[in-house]
Structures are given as structure tokens and as C-alpha cells.
Amino acid sequence: METPAAVDRLPQMLGRGISAVNVGTKDLVQFILAADRLNRDAAHFYDTQHASVLGALERVVRTGSAHGVRAKVFSLAQDLDCYRAVLPADTEYMICAHELTQCTDDSPPEEP
């Protein structure tokens, strides 16, 4: 799920047997808010915690759940607490490996 149209079409897609839903929040935010995160003139409009974004994420998670499909939401480390507060408790999250250090303590990883 990376576009508002995909969010709107999710019930139909799930009705055709889709068994997994992964939400790409970076693109979804960009398309919902019409704000290019890489364009310095428009980047200030890019808000991963905007009410419209949170509403779309909640809609995806709840629609998936209603069809017996758990949605996995990609989250930036800075958004994880916000998403956890807004989305249903059983929501699954994905996060970039390099951002995991922002979600854990500051100790360096152990050497194998």
C-alpha cells in the first residue's frame, strides 16, 4: 500500500484473495499530502504523523483485520510511538535496520 487509491481499493483487493498487506508509509505520506520529502521547497509539508496519514494507516489496518489479514506498517523510528498510540495494538511494524538503534538502548551490538 503506497497510494491513496490502493487504500481505497483495499477491500476489493482483499476480496480477491490478497493474503498480506505491507504499508509503505514514506510513499503513502508523500502521495496523501502531495509533498515531496526530497524537495527542499515542499519538504516542510511532509508530515508522517499528519491526521490524514494516521487515518489512512488506521483504515488499512482495520480493513485488513476485518478480512483476516494483518497489515504490516513500515515505520520510521521517530514515528513508532505515535503509530503505536493510534493504531490497533496487534498491528505489526517494519523498520529499517539502521534505525533500530533509535528504538533500543545505546549499547553497541555484540560481536558474533
Order of alpha helices (4+ residues) and beta strands (2+ residues): alpha-beta-alpha-alpha-beta-alpha-beta
